[in-house]
């Protein structure tokens, strides 16, 4: 990609962002009048992302997902909404007690620490590519498929596992695809999660801002963000856990701020220290008077519902927290529940309902994983990565050994030596909110956090692995991050903990926990200590110091034109710095010489072939577990290769292997002969390759028979495919012209297909 192409794509992205930001500011002024500061910026981020997601969905669902159409639609929506809604309405000012300078400094330092930690693996992703399994298996392929097909409504079948990931909600992947759409490559994708991380810090500050607890909330969420459950698996990759976490925290923060403003408007506030009732001021925190009901305005319900919908449309494991939050909003809306219910549900469906509507069209069920009673679902074979156990399975005797040998070490690895104190703080946040929360809203959020934590225990795959050996517990502890994050933030709105002297102790305790947890990070590898230090400083500067500096400058009276000029200079600098890094990223990503040490040997050989051949605009068929999980590496630098997992479609969105397990096992000497059945499967496989006009095929064993060579390799060779590479039962074939299905002939020896020469 030339500098001109990069600059054009960058300008187009900036125009899209500016147009929708213009509309978001206008919408915030109308829907949330009186809001200011961090809470106002948070609402504008949610509104801007909501407009972006909905615009992309509407353009993409009709097959117009191209740069020009998305740019035009964004300008029309942004400028049209912005002009139609100005000026903002007037309302009572949102309460925002001032934070002590020392508390502000501690919060900024915590943000810098977390940003620096996240910047390390982010730079690894920018150096060598995004290699984590979920990213190469479905997150990044989903985004690439949107670009290739110019639409976003179709299912992308990435493998044949019982998980049916092609039905997952894909808001995060849609946002990743926008970077590819305008830049022509995925350079921005390794950077996106560190942006979500910084937005989580903004959500935390906003959550406790009406009560003067913003610094404590930042330190509390920093504990969660800097835990290995997120730090080792999110930055530098396209996983969607951090995006979903931000949207959920943003929804909670918006609700808390709206509730605080409603109570201030009703004059139902008192100073934290007690005493006679008095009007709210910007210098005091408050809680509601007994028996007083505050009605959330319609605008606040809309914006918080949009944020909750963005969470629902991002990550399936947020379904339970979303459901609990929805019920909670209905419960606290006493006296206007019908209005609150329809506003909340309608708003959340606007930003989160698209993917479930797609599932309804394709499977006859918005939640195809729930196929009980009249609800249909795809009939999938029982093929799993690991046994899909949950944590609750191991919590009762006689599984105490698993708790001692697996669960406790996993918690220690994620939260450090003081992990019991961290969990105690989170549970304390639940209990303090539930039993002495200052408002019904705070008490409701405590219950939501607690129930979300309990739901995590019963979530499939949280303790996946062989019976008695939950190998995925530590990796999938990230599923608990919504409950843990919300519970931690609730500490920052407790009446007792926010008293001036006690708040200092709280900040100190959280800082100690963060430092104890953070210190082992610097021992993870030499690259964490040396190679990426300068880049970590740069990313931290742009993500933390620049926004904070601009805000402080504005508060101290710097003229708006100067602030805008400073922001423009920073943006131009970011674009110019990005160009050489973008060029290096595209050249160096997914190279066999720099692949991670744990990359499967067979896939490493396939990647080496791919680096040498450098196919472009090619159709590549894949089959098998390891090729399926690493399929994104074959999309190419410009994402022009169409990579498809080859299987057969079934009713209600089912996707099933062409070769049966018996066909795979029939390669074992002494296995019974079932020639006619295997010939039919062989011909179905060869026909699928021919119909797809594939130029290459990457073939490996699937999850059912990992110890056996894949029978599809024998079939492809028999029909005329030319083997280019083979290692560790993973083969790469070149396909020139049509393969010959007539070459599928059973043998009497072991029931497989004879590799007889195909007639040309």
N, C-alpha and C positions, 0 to 999 in steps of 0.2 A: 504494500500500500504506500502510495506516495504521500509526501507531506500535504499536498493540495487536497487529496482525498480525506486525509485525517482531519485537516482544518475544516473542510466543508462539513464532515460528519459532526465534528465538535460544535460548530456554529449551529447546525440544525438541532442538536440536542439541547443547546442552551436556549434556542428560540422556543422549543417545546416547553422546557422548564419555565422560562420567563412568562410565556403566555398563560400557562396553567397556574403559576404563582400569582399572577395578576388577578385571575378569577378567584383563587383561594383566599386572597386578602379581602376581596370584596364580599365573598360568601361569609367569611369569619365575621366581618363587620356587621352583617345583617343577622346572622344566626346567633352570634355570641357577642352582642354589644357590651361594651364596658371591659372587655378582656384586654390584657396588655402583657408585655414581658414574655417570659418563657412559655407560659400557658397559652398565650396567643399564638406564638410561633408553633407550638406543638399542634394546635388546632389547624393552623394553616398547612402544616406538613400533611396531616391526615386528609384534609380537603383536597390538597393538590394531588396526592397519590390516588385518592378516590376518583378524581376526574381523569387522571392518566389511565388508570386501570379500566374504567368504564369506557373511555374513548377508544382504547386499544381493542377492547372486546367487541365493541360495536363495529369498528372498522374491520377487524379480523374475521368476525363471524360471517361476513358477506364476501370474503375472499379478496379483500383489498388491503391486506397487511403488507404494505410497501412503504418505503420512506416518504414518498411524496404525499400519499393519502393520509398517513398518520400525522405528518407535519401540518398539512392543510386542516385536518380535523381538529388538531390541538389548537391551532391559531384561532379557528372559528369559535370553538368552545371557550377558550380562554378569554379572548377579547370580547366576545359576545356576552358572556356571563359577567365579566368585569365591568363593562359599560352599563349593563342593565341594572346592576345592583348598587351602584354608588349614589349617594354617600351612605356611610353606615348609620344605623340607628343609635340613639343615645340610651344609656342605662346606667345603673349604679356600678361603680368601679369594682373590679374583682379584688377581693382582699389579698394582700401580699405583704405580710410582715417582713421587714428587712432582716437579712442574715448578717450575723456578726462577721467582720472582716476575716478573723482567724478561721471561722467555720467555712467561709467561702474559699479561703486559700487551701484548706485541707481537702475540700471537695474537688477543686481544680487539680490538685496534686494527685488525687486518686484517679481522676479522669485521665491525666497524662500517663500514669502508670499502666492503666488498663490499655490505653491506646498504644503505648509502646510495646506491650506484650503482644497485642493482636497484630501489630505491624510486622513482627518477625515472621510468622507463618504466612502472612499476606504476601510478603516479598518472596517467600519460597514459591508460592503459587505463581507470582509474576515471573519468576526465574525459569521454572521447569514445566508449568502447567498445573491444572487441577486434577489430582489423582485419587481423591477419596472415593470409595465405591459408590455412594449414593449419587455423587456428582456425575461420574462417568457412566453410571447405569441408567439414571432417568432424569435427574435435574437438568443437566446441560443438554442431553438429547431432546427433551421436551422443548427447550428454548430454540434449539437449532431447527426443529421441525416446524415451528411457527414461521420461521423465516423462509424455509424452503417451500412450504406449501402456500404461503401468503394468506393463511387463515388460521384461526385458533380454535375452531369448534370440533375438529376431528380427534379421535383417539389415536395415540401413538403407542403401539404394542412393543414394549422393549424386551420382553422375555416371556416365559411360560410359568413363572412361579405362581403359587396359590395366592400371593399378596395382591395380584391384579393392580399393580401400581399405576397402570394407565388410567384408572379412574380417580387418582388422587387430585385434589384441588391444586391449581397451578398459578396463583397470583404471583408468587416469587419468580417462577420461571418466565412468566410474561414480562415482568420488569427486566429480567436479565436479557430477554430477547430484544428489548428496545435498544440497548447498547450495541448489540450485533447489527440490528437493522440499520443504524445510521453510520457506524464505524466500519462495518464490513467484517469485523472479527470480534472475538470475545474478550478483548483486552480489559474491559471494565469489570467483567465478572469476578475475578479474584479480589477486586476492591470493594465490592458491594456489601459484603458482610461486615466489614469494619465500619462502614457507614451506618448500617443498622445498629451496630454496637454503640456508636456515639449517640444515635437517636434514642436508644434505651436510657442513656444517661440523662438526656433531655426529658424523657417521660418521667423518670424518677424524680428529678428536681421539681417538675411541674406537679407531680402527685402530692407532694407535701408542702408546696409553696404557700397555699392559703393559710397554713398553720405555722410557718416559719421553720419547717423541718427539712427544707430542700437539701442542705448539705448532708444531713444524716441519711436521707433517702439515696443520695448519690453513692455514698460509701456502702450502703446496704446492697444496692444493685451491683456495685463494683465487685463485691464478694462473689456474686453469682456469675457475672460476666468473666471474671478472671479464674474461675474454677476450671479445671482441666476438662470437665464434661462439655464445655463450650470452647475453651481456648484451643484445645488440640484438634477440634473437628470442624470448626466454623470458618475462621479467617483464612483467606486465600482459596476458598472453595465456593461452590454454588449451593451448599446445603441451605435449607430454608428455616431452620429452627430459630435463628436470631431474628429473622424478619417476623415470624409469627409471634415471638416473644414481645417484640416492640409493639406490634399492633394491639395485643392484649393489654399491655401495660398502658399504652396510650388511651385506650378506651376507659380503663379504670381511672386514670389521671383526669380525663375530661369529666367523668362523672363526679369525682371529688371536687373539682373546681366549680362545676355548675351547682352542686349542692351548697358549697360555701357561699357562692354569690347569691343564691336564692335565700339563704338564711340571713345574709347581710341585708338584702333588700327588705326582708320581713322584720328587720330590727330585732332578731332573736339571738343576739350574741353577747357573750360575757368574756372578760379577760381570763386567760388561763389561770392566773393566780387567784381568781375568785373576786368577791366584792360585789358592789352594786352593778346592776346591768347598765351598759352604756353602748353607744353607737360604735360600730366597727371602725377601726382605723388601720392604716397601713403598717403601723408599728407594733400591733398586738396580734397574737393568735387568739382563737376563740373556739367555743363549742356551743351547741344549741341549748336553748332553754328546755326544760322538761315539758313534754307533751305538745311541743310546737311542731307543726308539719310544714316542711318547705317543699314547694312544688317546683320540679325541674322544668325549665322552659322548653318549648318545643325544639328550638334550635339546638340546645345542648343534647337533647335526646337524639336528634338527627346525627350530629357529628360523632357522638360516642358510639352510636349504632353503626355508622360507617366504619369506624375503626374496628369494632368487633367483627363486622362482616369481612373486613380485610384479613383479620386473623383467621376466621373460619375458612376463607378461600385460599389460605396459604398452607396450612398444615392440618392433616387429618386428626392428629392427637389433640388438637385444640377444640375438637368437637365437644368434649365434656366440659372444659372450662367455659366455652361459649354458652352451652346450655345452662350451666349453673348461673352464669352472669345474667343471662336473659331472664331466668326465673327470679333472680335477685332484684333486677330492675323492676319487674312486675310487682314483687312483694312490697318494695319500699315506695311504690307509687300509689299508696292508699288514697282513695278518693278520686283518682283519675287513671285507674288501671287500664281501662279499655283504650283511652287515648295513648297512654304510654306504650301499651303493648303493640298497637298497630304501627305507631311511629318507629319503635325500636326494630320490630320485625321487618318492616318495609325497608328501613335504612340498611340493615345488615344484609338483606337479600340483594340490594343494589350492588354492593361490593363483594359479596361472598356467594351469591346464588348461582352465578353463571355456570360454574363447573358442575354443580349438582343438577342443574337443568340439562346440561350436556349428557350427564349420566342417565337421566330419565329418558332422554331421546334414544340413547344407544343401548341401554340395558333394561328400560322399563322400570327403573328404580333409581331414585337419587342417591341412595346408599347401597350399592350393589353388594357390599360385604354383609348386609343384613337381609338374608333371603328367606325369612320366616313367613309362614302363612301365605297370603296372596302376593307378597312381594317377590318378584322373580330375581334371580341372580345368575351369574355365569357358572356353569359346571366346570370347575377347574380340577385337574389332577392334584393329588396331595403332594406337591413338590414345594419344599421350603428350603431357605438358606440354612436355617437352624430350626430346632424344635421351638415353636413359638410360645414358650412358657412366660408367665408373668411373675413379678416379685412376690405377690401374695401366695403363690404356689409353694414358696420356700419359707414362709414366715411361721408356720406352725410345726411342732414336732412331728416326725423325727428328723427334720431337716436343719437342725441346729448347726451341723457341720458346714453346710452351705453358707449360713450366715457368718460363721467365724472365718471361713477360708476364702469366701468370694465376695459377699456383700460388704462386710466391714472393710476389707482391703480396698475394694472399689471406691467406697466413700473416702477413705484416707487418701487414695491417689488423686481424687478429684478436689477435695477441700483442704488437704494438708493435715499436719499433725493435730491441729485443734478442731478437726471436723466435728466432734461431738458438741463443741461450743457453737459452731456455725449452725448446726441443725437445731440446737436448743434455742438459738436466737430466732430462727425461722419459725419454729413452733411457738415461741413466745409472741412473735408478731401475730400469728393466728389467734392465740388465746386472749391477748390484750385487746385486740380489735373486737372479738366476739363478746367478751364479758365487760369491757369498760370503754368501748368505742364511743367517741363523743357524739356521733350522729348515727341514725339508722343506716346511712350509706356506708359509713366505716364498718359498722357491725356486719352489714351484708357482705362487704368485700372480704372480711375475715372468714365468714362462712364459705364464700366462694373459693377462697384460697385453700381452706381446709378440705373441702369436698374434692377440689381438683387434685390435691395431694393423695387423697384416698383413691380417686379414680386412676391415678398413675399406677398404684400398686396392682391394679387389675387390668392394665393396658397390655395387650399382646406384645410380645417381643422385648419387654423390659428386662426379662431374665432369660433371653433366648439362648439356646445351646443344648447340648446333650443332657439328658436327665442327670441331675446332681452336679452339673458343670455349666453354670450360666455364663458362658464366655462373653456374651454381649452386654452384660449388666453395666459395666463401666461406660462403654460406648453409648448405650441407650439411656443412661442417666439423664441425658439432655431432655428426654420427654418430661422430666419433672421440673424443668426450669420455669415454666409458667407459675406453678404453685409455689416454688421456692422463691422466685423473684417477687411475686406479689406479697408473700408472707414477710419477706425481708423488708420491703418498703413500708409495710404497715407499722413497723417500729417507729418510723419517723413521723407518725401522726398521733402517737399516744400522748395524752395530756400530761401524764407524770414524767415521761422521758423528755419532754420538751421544755421543762423548767430550765432556766438558764444554766445553773450549775450542773444539773444532771445531764443536760444535753452535751456539755463538754465531755463528761465522762463517757457518754454514749459514743460520741465521735472518736474519742481516744480508743475505746474498746474495739470499735469497728475497724479503725486504722490498724491496730495491732493484729487483728484477725486477717486483714487484707495482706499485711506485710509477711506474716508467717506463711500464709498460703502462697504468696507470690515468689518468695525467695527461691524455692526449688526450681522454678521455671528457668532460671539462668543456668541450670546444670543440664538442660536437655540436649545441648550440643554446642559445638564451637561456633556454629553460625549464629546462634542466639547472642553470643558475646561480642562478636567482632564484625562479621561480614555485613550485618544489616543494621548496625547501630545508627549510622547516618540516615538511612532510610526511615528508621523508626522515629528519629527526631523530627524528620520532615513531615511524616504523616501525622504525628501527634500535634505538630504546629498547626497544620491545616485543619485538623478535625476538632481540636480542643482550644488552643490558644487564640486562633483567629476569631472564631465565633464569640468566645468570652471577651476578647479584647474589643471587638466591635460593639458588643452590648454595653460594656463598661464605658466606652468612649461616648456612646449615645446618652447614657445616664448622666454623664458629666457635662453634657451640653454641646458636644461636637455637632456642628451643622450637618443637616441631612445630606447635602451635596458632597461634603467631605467623606461622610460615611459611605455613600454610594461609590465614590471614587476609589476609596480604599478597598471595598469589596470587589470592584471591577479589576483592580490591579492584582489582587489575590487570584481571581478567576483566570485572568490572562496568564499569570505565572503558572498556575496548575495545568493549563492547556499546553503551554510551551514545555514544561517539564515532562508532561505525559507523552509527547511525541517520540523522543528517543527510547523511552521505556516501552512504548507500544511497539515500536519497530523491533526491539530486542525480544520482546515477549513472543511476537508472531514467529520470529526466526528460531527461537530456542525451545518453545513449548513442545512437550511430548517427543523428546529425543531419547532413544534407547540408552545413550551414553550417560544421561542424567536422571534416568527413572529411579524412583525410590528403591531401596534395598529389598523391600518385601514384595516387589512387583513379581507376579508369577513368571517363572522361567519361560514357559511356552508362549505367554503373551509378550514377553520381552523379545523373543525371536521374531514374533509377528510384527512387533513395533519396529524392529530393526529393518525388516523387509519393507515396511511402509515408509520409513524414512528414506530408504534408498530408491524405491520406486516412485514415491511422491505422486500418487494418482490424484487427479483432480476431475471434478464433474463425473465421477464414476459411481456406479451402483455396486454396493458391497453387501453381500448376504452374510449374516452371522448366525451361529447356533451354538448352544452350550453355555454352561454357567460362567466360566471365566471370560470368554469373548463377550457374553451378554453384559457382565458387570463392568467391563472396560471398553464398551463399544464406542464411547465418545472419542477415543484417541484416533479413530479412523475417519473422522469427519473432515480432517484436513485443516490447514491454516485459515482458509477462507470459508470453511464450513460448506463447501460445495459438493462433497461426496454424500450420496444418499445411502445411509447405513440402515439396514432393516433386519430385525430378527425374524428368521424364517420359520413359520409355524402355520397352523390352520385355524381359521375362525370358527367359532361355535355360537350357539344362541346366546342372546343377552350379553354380548361383549366378551364371550369366552375366547381364549387363545390357547391352543393345545399343541403339544409336540406332534410332528408328523410321524416320527419313529416311536413305536411303543417301547416300553421297558423290555418286553420280551425280545424285540428285535435287537436291542442293544446287548442283552444277555446271551442271545443266540450265537454271538461271536466266541463264547467260551467253548473250548473243546469239550465234546461230549454232550452239548446241549441238544434238545430235541429239534427236529426239523419241522418248520412250519412254512414251507417255501412259498405257497401261493399268497399267504397273508403278507409276507415280507416283500414279495415282488410288487404287490399293490402299493405298499408304503414307499418302496424305492421309486416307483414310477411317479407317485404323488410328489416326492421330494424333487425329482428331476424336472417334472412339469412346473413346479413352483419356481425353480431356478430359471427355467426358460421363460416363463410368463413375466418374471420380474426383470428380465433382460440384464441380469447381473454380470458384471465383468470379473469380480473376485468373490471368493467365499472364504470366510474364516470359521473353522469348524473345531469345536472342542466338546468334551463330555458334558452332559447336563447333570443336574443335581441328583438324579436317580442312580447314575452309574459312573461316579467319578473315577472309579478304579479301572474302567474299561475304555479302550479306544472308541471313539464315536463311530457308529455304523454309517452315519451320513458321509464320512470321509471315504469309506469303501464304495458307497453308491456313487459319489461324485467322480471318483477315479474310474470306476467301471464305465460310466457314461461318457467319458472323454475329457474330464477336467484335468488340467496339468498342475501337478503339485509343485509349488514354488518353495515351500518351507514346511518343516515339521519338527516339532520338539515338544516333549512332555505331553503327547497325545493331542496337541493343537496343531492343526494343519492350515496352510494358506494355499488356495487353489486359484489359478487363472482360468477363466472360462471364455473360450473363443468360439463364438457362434453358438448354435443350438446343441445342447447335449442330447444324447440318444436314449430315450426311455426303454427301448427294446434291449438295451444291454443289461437290464435287470433280470438276471437268471439265477434261480436258486441252485445251490450245490447240495449234494447228498451228504457231504462230509459233516458240516456243522450248521447248515441252514442259513448261511449268509449269501451274499451276492458275489458271484464270480466276477473278478476284474477282467472280463473279456473285452477285447478291443472293440470300440464303438465304430460302426460303419459311418463313414464321412459322406 
